[in-house]
Amino acid sequence: MATKKTPKKKAASKRKHPVSAWKRVEMARHPRRPMMLDYVASCFDDFIELHGDRHIGDDEAMPAGLVRIGGIKCMVIGHEKGRDTDEKLKRNFGSAGPEGYRKALRMMKFAEKFKLPVISIIDTPGAYPGVGAEERNIAESIAYNLREMMLLRTQIIAVVIGEGGSGGALGIGVADKVMMMENSYYSVISPEGCAAILWKDRKYAPDAANAMKLDAKSLKRLGIIDQIVREPSKGAHTNPSLASKNLKDSILDGIKELSSVPLDQLLELRYKKYREIGEFTG
């Protein structure tokens, strides 16, 4: 007599649940997440910090200087938030003023003169919006950087390592190759700012984050960024050495790739890259 077959149990799905954009924002802001100077120490050698914008003063929120990576001489610039209270106040929580952006441009021009690749490390909630910054023309300093970076005759790599907020991020973000750490975000406005405008309440920030497509995977699909740098499964703060290795390898590969392209062609490709952002075909 034929025996009745018992239905097989479905194997438990091994697919991971996708991480929400808001969760990425929270990880990007984690207090133990590696910051710009942490990566400078772990990915680069022989860092010599340079100071001042030659107009007003020095901006501690935007460290910059000469480095080597894999034996290659480079210029590194970026946002530094600071770890403890004193350091955060010194660095203005990573929100640079006009002096920071003018210092960054001075370093880029230095790099152009000596044919050094520029590595831009982005981690800011946004440029400083205070009265003093407005008086010293923060908007002009960022706009001027956008124009000059588009024309800079050397290779530029930009990496968003945490927060990539608004014009504060874009002011050092024009590049031949734009990368993002896996758990970072890059957006025209913070989720809280968007929620305050659209929903009149910051509690809707998670909905805003998911709607704005500010995570690395979405931005890669939209053509805003070129590459995602993998992180340890639970975030860069859980294994900083692995995160640093992945970042260093990505930067080195990017430099080698861009160095093989003639400068005139590089500038044409840079221009084309930004002209194509926002274009959609049916």
C-alpha positions as a Markdown table, in Angstrom:
| # | Residue | x | y | z |
|---|---|---|---|---|
| 1 | Met | 0.0 | 0.0 | 0.0 |
| 2 | Ala | 1.4 | 3.4 | -1.0 |
| 3 | Thr | 2.3 | 5.5 | 1.9 |
| 4 | Lys | 1.2 | 9.1 | 2.1 |
| 5 | Lys | 4.0 | 11.6 | 1.6 |
| 6 | Thr | 4.2 | 14.3 | 4.2 |
| 7 | Pro | 4.9 | 17.7 | 2.8 |
| 8 | Lys | 8.4 | 18.9 | 3.3 |
| 9 | Lys | 9.0 | 21.8 | 5.6 |
| 10 | Lys | 10.2 | 24.9 | 3.8 |
| 11 | Ala | 13.7 | 25.7 | 4.6 |
| 12 | Ala | 14.1 | 28.9 | 6.7 |
| 13 | Ser | 15.0 | 31.8 | 4.5 |
| 14 | Lys | 18.6 | 32.8 | 4.8 |
| 15 | Arg | 18.0 | 36.2 | 3.1 |
| 16 | Lys | 18.9 | 39.1 | 5.3 |
| 17 | His | 16.4 | 41.8 | 5.9 |
| 18 | Pro | 17.5 | 45.0 | 4.1 |
| 19 | Val | 18.8 | 47.7 | 6.5 |
| 20 | Ser | 16.5 | 50.8 | 6.4 |
| 21 | Ala | 17.9 | 54.1 | 5.3 |
| 22 | Trp | 17.2 | 55.5 | 8.8 |
| 23 | Lys | 19.2 | 52.7 | 10.4 |
| 24 | Arg | 22.1 | 53.7 | 8.1 |
| 25 | Val | 21.7 | 57.3 | 9.4 |
| 26 | Glu | 21.9 | 56.1 | 13.0 |
| 27 | Met | 25.0 | 54.1 | 12.2 |
| 28 | Ala | 26.6 | 57.0 | 10.4 |
| 29 | Arg | 26.2 | 59.0 | 13.6 |
| 30 | His | 27.3 | 56.3 | 16.0 |
| 31 | Pro | 29.6 | 58.0 | 18.7 |
| 32 | Arg | 32.3 | 55.3 | 18.3 |
| 33 | Arg | 32.3 | 55.4 | 14.5 |
| 34 | Pro | 35.8 | 56.1 | 13.1 |
| 35 | Met | 36.3 | 59.7 | 12.1 |
| 36 | Met | 38.4 | 61.5 | 9.5 |
| 37 | Leu | 41.6 | 61.7 | 11.6 |
| 38 | Asp | 41.2 | 58.0 | 12.7 |
| 39 | Tyr | 41.3 | 57.0 | 9.0 |
| 40 | Val | 44.2 | 59.4 | 8.3 |
| 41 | Ala | 46.1 | 57.6 | 11.0 |
| 42 | Ser | 45.2 | 54.1 | 9.9 |
| 43 | Cys | 45.1 | 54.4 | 6.1 |
| 44 | Phe | 47.9 | 56.9 | 5.4 |
| 45 | Asp | 51.5 | 57.5 | 6.4 |
| 46 | Asp | 53.6 | 60.6 | 7.2 |
| 47 | Phe | 50.7 | 63.0 | 7.7 |
| 48 | Ile | 51.9 | 66.6 | 7.8 |
| 49 | Glu | 49.0 | 68.9 | 8.7 |
| 50 | Leu | 48.8 | 72.3 | 7.0 |
| 51 | His | 46.9 | 75.2 | 8.4 |
| 52 | Gly | 45.1 | 78.4 | 7.5 |
| 53 | Asp | 43.2 | 79.9 | 4.6 |
| 54 | Arg | 45.5 | 82.9 | 4.1 |
| 55 | His | 42.4 | 85.2 | 4.5 |
| 56 | Ile | 40.9 | 84.9 | 8.0 |
| 57 | Gly | 42.4 | 82.0 | 10.0 |
| 58 | Asp | 42.4 | 78.3 | 10.5 |
| 59 | Asp | 39.3 | 76.1 | 10.8 |
| 60 | Glu | 39.8 | 73.1 | 13.1 |
| 61 | Ala | 36.7 | 71.5 | 11.6 |
| 62 | Met | 38.5 | 71.0 | 8.3 |
| 63 | Pro | 42.0 | 69.4 | 8.9 |
| 64 | Ala | 44.2 | 69.0 | 5.8 |
| 65 | Gly | 47.7 | 68.0 | 4.9 |
| 66 | Leu | 50.2 | 66.0 | 3.0 |
| 67 | Val | 50.2 | 62.2 | 3.3 |
| 68 | Arg | 51.4 | 59.0 | 1.6 |
| 69 | Ile | 49.2 | 56.0 | 0.8 |
| 70 | Gly | 50.9 | 52.9 | -0.5 |
| 71 | Gly | 53.9 | 55.1 | -1.2 |
| 72 | Ile | 51.9 | 57.6 | -3.3 |
| 73 | Lys | 52.1 | 61.2 | -2.2 |
| 74 | Cys | 48.6 | 62.8 | -1.8 |
| 75 | Met | 46.8 | 65.7 | -0.3 |
| 76 | Val | 44.1 | 64.8 | 2.2 |
| 77 | Ile | 41.3 | 67.1 | 3.4 |
| 78 | Gly | 38.2 | 66.4 | 5.3 |
| 79 | His | 35.7 | 67.1 | 8.2 |
| 80 | Glu | 36.6 | 66.1 | 11.7 |
| 81 | Lys | 33.8 | 66.1 | 14.4 |
| 82 | Gly | 35.9 | 65.4 | 17.5 |
| 83 | Arg | 35.5 | 62.6 | 20.0 |
| 84 | Asp | 35.0 | 64.1 | 23.5 |
| 85 | Thr | 33.3 | 67.4 | 24.5 |
| 86 | Asp | 36.4 | 69.6 | 24.3 |
| 87 | Glu | 37.4 | 68.1 | 21.0 |
| 88 | Lys | 33.9 | 68.5 | 19.6 |
| 89 | Leu | 33.9 | 72.2 | 20.6 |
| 90 | Lys | 37.3 | 72.7 | 19.0 |
| 91 | Arg | 36.1 | 71.0 | 15.8 |
| 92 | Asn | 32.7 | 72.7 | 15.9 |
| 93 | Phe | 31.1 | 69.2 | 15.6 |
| 94 | Gly | 32.4 | 68.9 | 12.1 |
| 95 | Ser | 30.6 | 71.9 | 10.7 |
| 96 | Ala | 33.2 | 74.0 | 8.9 |
| 97 | Gly | 32.9 | 77.7 | 8.3 |
| 98 | Pro | 34.1 | 79.7 | 5.2 |
| 99 | Glu | 37.7 | 79.5 | 6.5 |
| 100 | Gly | 37.5 | 75.7 | 6.3 |
| 101 | Tyr | 36.4 | 75.7 | 2.7 |
| 102 | Arg | 38.9 | 78.3 | 1.6 |
| 103 | Lys | 41.6 | 76.3 | 3.4 |
| 104 | Ala | 40.5 | 73.2 | 1.6 |
| 105 | Leu | 40.7 | 75.0 | -1.8 |
| 106 | Arg | 44.1 | 76.3 | -1.0 |
| 107 | Met | 45.3 | 72.7 | -0.3 |
| 108 | Met | 43.7 | 71.6 | -3.6 |
| 109 | Lys | 45.5 | 74.3 | -5.5 |
| 110 | Phe | 48.7 | 73.2 | -3.8 |
| 111 | Ala | 48.0 | 69.6 | -4.9 |
| 112 | Glu | 47.4 | 70.7 | -8.4 |
| 113 | Lys | 50.7 | 72.6 | -8.6 |
| 114 | Phe | 52.7 | 69.6 | -7.5 |
| 115 | Lys | 50.6 | 67.0 | -9.3 |
| 116 | Leu | 49.3 | 65.2 | -6.2 |
| 117 | Pro | 45.9 | 63.4 | -6.0 |
| 118 | Val | 43.4 | 64.9 | -3.7 |
| 119 | Ile | 41.6 | 62.7 | -1.2 |
| 120 | Ser | 38.5 | 64.3 | 0.3 |
| 121 | Ile | 37.0 | 62.7 | 3.4 |
| 122 | Ile | 33.4 | 63.9 | 4.1 |
| 123 | Asp | 31.7 | 63.6 | 7.5 |
| 124 | Thr | 29.6 | 66.6 | 8.4 |
| 125 | Pro | 26.0 | 67.3 | 9.3 |
| 126 | Gly | 26.4 | 70.5 | 7.2 |
| 127 | Ala | 28.4 | 73.7 | 7.0 |
| 128 | Tyr | 28.2 | 76.0 | 10.0 |
| 129 | Pro | 25.1 | 78.2 | 9.7 |
| 130 | Gly | 26.0 | 80.9 | 12.3 |
| 131 | Val | 25.9 | 84.6 | 11.9 |
| 132 | Gly | 29.7 | 84.8 | 11.7 |
| 133 | Ala | 29.8 | 82.3 | 8.8 |
| 134 | Glu | 27.2 | 84.3 | 7.0 |
| 135 | Glu | 29.1 | 87.5 | 7.5 |
| 136 | Arg | 32.2 | 85.9 | 6.0 |
| 137 | Asn | 30.2 | 84.5 | 3.1 |
| 138 | Ile | 29.9 | 80.8 | 3.6 |
| 139 | Ala | 27.7 | 80.3 | 0.6 |
| 140 | Glu | 30.2 | 82.0 | -1.7 |
| 141 | Ser | 33.1 | 79.9 | -0.3 |
| 142 | Ile | 31.2 | 76.7 | -1.0 |
| 143 | Ala | 30.0 | 77.8 | -4.5 |
| 144 | Tyr | 33.6 | 78.8 | -5.4 |
| 145 | Asn | 34.9 | 75.4 | -4.4 |
| 146 | Leu | 32.3 | 73.7 | -6.6 |
| 147 | Arg | 33.5 | 75.6 | -9.6 |
| 148 | Glu | 37.2 | 75.3 | -8.9 |
| 149 | Met | 37.0 | 71.6 | -8.1 |
| 150 | Met | 35.3 | 71.0 | -11.4 |
| 151 | Leu | 38.3 | 72.5 | -13.1 |
| 152 | Leu | 41.1 | 71.2 | -10.9 |
| 153 | Arg | 43.8 | 69.6 | -13.0 |
| 154 | Thr | 44.6 | 66.6 | -10.7 |
| 155 | Gln | 42.8 | 63.4 | -9.6 |
| 156 | Ile | 40.1 | 63.8 | -7.0 |
| 157 | Ile | 38.6 | 61.1 | -4.9 |
| 158 | Ala | 35.8 | 61.9 | -2.4 |
| 159 | Val | 34.7 | 59.5 | 0.3 |
| 160 | Val | 31.6 | 59.9 | 2.6 |
| 161 | Ile | 32.6 | 58.1 | 5.8 |
| 162 | Gly | 29.6 | 59.1 | 8.0 |
| 163 | Glu | 27.3 | 62.1 | 7.5 |
| 164 | Gly | 27.2 | 63.8 | 4.2 |
| 165 | Gly | 25.0 | 66.7 | 4.9 |
| 166 | Ser | 24.0 | 69.4 | 2.4 |
| 167 | Gly | 26.4 | 72.0 | 0.9 |
| 168 | Gly | 28.8 | 71.3 | 3.7 |
| 169 | Ala | 29.5 | 68.0 | 2.2 |
| 170 | Leu | 29.3 | 69.1 | -1.4 |
| 171 | Gly | 31.8 | 71.9 | -0.8 |
| 172 | Ile | 34.6 | 69.3 | -0.9 |
| 173 | Gly | 32.6 | 66.6 | -2.7 |
| 174 | Val | 33.1 | 67.3 | -6.4 |
| 175 | Ala | 35.3 | 64.4 | -7.6 |
| 176 | Asp | 36.3 | 62.1 | -10.4 |
| 177 | Lys | 35.3 | 59.2 | -8.1 |
| 178 | Val | 32.8 | 59.5 | -5.3 |
| 179 | Met | 32.7 | 56.7 | -2.8 |
| 180 | Met | 30.5 | 56.0 | 0.3 |
| 181 | Met | 31.1 | 53.8 | 3.3 |
| 182 | Glu | 28.3 | 51.3 | 3.4 |
| 183 | Asn | 26.7 | 52.8 | 6.5 |
| 184 | Ser | 26.9 | 56.5 | 5.6 |
| 185 | Tyr | 24.4 | 58.9 | 4.1 |
| 186 | Tyr | 24.6 | 61.7 | 1.6 |
| 187 | Ser | 21.8 | 64.2 | 1.2 |
| 188 | Val | 20.8 | 67.7 | 0.4 |
| 189 | Ile | 19.2 | 68.0 | 3.9 |
| 190 | Ser | 19.2 | 66.0 | 7.1 |
| 191 | Pro | 16.2 | 63.7 | 7.7 |
| 192 | Glu | 15.2 | 65.9 | 10.7 |
| 193 | Gly | 15.3 | 69.0 | 8.6 |
| 194 | Cys | 13.2 | 67.4 | 5.8 |
| 195 | Ala | 10.7 | 66.1 | 8.4 |
| 196 | Ala | 10.4 | 69.5 | 10.0 |
| 197 | Ile | 9.6 | 71.0 | 6.5 |
| 198 | Leu | 7.3 | 68.4 | 5.1 |
| 199 | Trp | 5.6 | 67.0 | 8.3 |
| 200 | Lys | 6.1 | 69.9 | 10.6 |
| 201 | Asp | 7.6 | 67.5 | 13.2 |
| 202 | Arg | 11.1 | 66.0 | 13.5 |
| 203 | Lys | 9.6 | 62.7 | 14.8 |
| 204 | Tyr | 9.0 | 61.8 | 11.1 |
| 205 | Ala | 12.8 | 61.8 | 10.4 |
| 206 | Pro | 12.8 | 58.0 | 9.8 |
| 207 | Asp | 10.1 | 58.4 | 7.1 |
| 208 | Ala | 12.0 | 61.2 | 5.5 |
| 209 | Ala | 15.3 | 59.2 | 5.5 |
| 210 | Asn | 13.6 | 56.3 | 3.7 |
| 211 | Ala | 11.8 | 58.6 | 1.2 |
| 212 | Met | 15.0 | 60.6 | 0.3 |
| 213 | Lys | 17.0 | 57.6 | -0.9 |
| 214 | Leu | 20.1 | 58.9 | 1.0 |
| 215 | Asp | 21.8 | 55.6 | 1.6 |
| 216 | Ala | 24.7 | 54.3 | -0.4 |
| 217 | Lys | 22.9 | 51.6 | -2.3 |
| 218 | Ser | 20.2 | 53.9 | -3.5 |
| 219 | Leu | 22.7 | 56.6 | -4.5 |
| 220 | Lys | 24.8 | 54.1 | -6.4 |
| 221 | Arg | 21.7 | 53.0 | -8.3 |
| 222 | Leu | 20.9 | 56.6 | -9.1 |
| 223 | Gly | 24.4 | 57.4 | -10.4 |
| 224 | Ile | 25.2 | 59.9 | -7.7 |
| 225 | Ile | 28.1 | 57.9 | -6.3 |
| 226 | Asp | 30.5 | 55.5 | -8.0 |
| 227 | Gln | 31.4 | 53.0 | -5.4 |
| 228 | Ile | 30.3 | 51.6 | -2.0 |
| 229 | Val | 33.1 | 50.7 | 0.5 |
| 230 | Arg | 32.1 | 47.6 | 2.4 |
| 231 | Glu | 32.0 | 47.8 | 6.2 |
| 232 | Pro | 31.9 | 45.1 | 8.9 |
| 233 | Ser | 28.4 | 43.6 | 9.2 |
| 234 | Lys | 27.5 | 45.6 | 12.3 |
| 235 | Gly | 29.2 | 48.9 | 11.3 |
| 236 | Ala | 32.7 | 50.3 | 11.1 |
| 237 | His | 32.8 | 51.0 | 14.8 |
| 238 | Thr | 32.7 | 47.2 | 15.5 |
| 239 | Asn | 35.9 | 46.5 | 13.6 |
| 240 | Pro | 37.8 | 49.8 | 12.7 |
| 241 | Ser | 40.8 | 47.9 | 11.4 |
| 242 | Leu | 38.8 | 46.0 | 8.8 |
| 243 | Ala | 36.9 | 49.2 | 7.8 |
| 244 | Ser | 40.2 | 51.0 | 7.4 |
| 245 | Lys | 41.7 | 48.2 | 5.3 |
| 246 | Asn | 38.6 | 48.3 | 3.0 |
| 247 | Leu | 38.8 | 52.1 | 2.7 |
| 248 | Lys | 42.6 | 52.1 | 2.0 |
| 249 | Asp | 42.2 | 49.4 | -0.7 |
| 250 | Ser | 39.4 | 51.4 | -2.4 |
| 251 | Ile | 41.3 | 54.6 | -2.3 |
| 252 | Leu | 44.5 | 53.0 | -3.7 |
| 253 | Asp | 42.5 | 51.3 | -6.5 |
| 254 | Gly | 40.8 | 54.6 | -7.3 |
| 255 | Ile | 44.1 | 56.5 | -7.5 |
| 256 | Lys | 45.6 | 53.9 | -9.8 |
| 257 | Glu | 42.6 | 53.9 | -12.0 |
| 258 | Leu | 42.4 | 57.7 | -12.3 |
| 259 | Ser | 46.2 | 58.1 | -12.8 |
| 260 | Ser | 46.0 | 56.1 | -16.0 |
| 261 | Val | 43.6 | 58.7 | -17.6 |
| 262 | Pro | 45.1 | 61.8 | -19.3 |
| 263 | Leu | 44.2 | 65.0 | -17.5 |
| 264 | Asp | 42.3 | 66.6 | -20.3 |
| 265 | Gln | 40.2 | 63.4 | -20.7 |
| 266 | Leu | 39.8 | 63.3 | -16.9 |
| 267 | Leu | 38.3 | 66.8 | -16.8 |
| 268 | Glu | 35.9 | 65.9 | -19.6 |
| 269 | Leu | 34.7 | 62.8 | -17.8 |
| 270 | Arg | 34.3 | 64.8 | -14.6 |
| 271 | Tyr | 32.2 | 67.4 | -16.4 |
| 272 | Lys | 30.1 | 64.7 | -18.1 |
| 273 | Lys | 29.6 | 62.8 | -14.8 |
| 274 | Tyr | 28.0 | 65.8 | -13.1 |
| 275 | Arg | 26.0 | 66.9 | -16.2 |
| 276 | Glu | 24.4 | 63.5 | -16.3 |
| 277 | Ile | 23.2 | 63.5 | -12.6 |
| 278 | Gly | 19.4 | 63.9 | -12.6 |
| 279 | Glu | 18.9 | 62.8 | -16.2 |
| 280 | Phe | 16.5 | 59.9 | -16.6 |
| 281 | Thr | 15.6 | 58.0 | -19.8 |
| 282 | Gly | 12.4 | 56.0 | -20.2 |
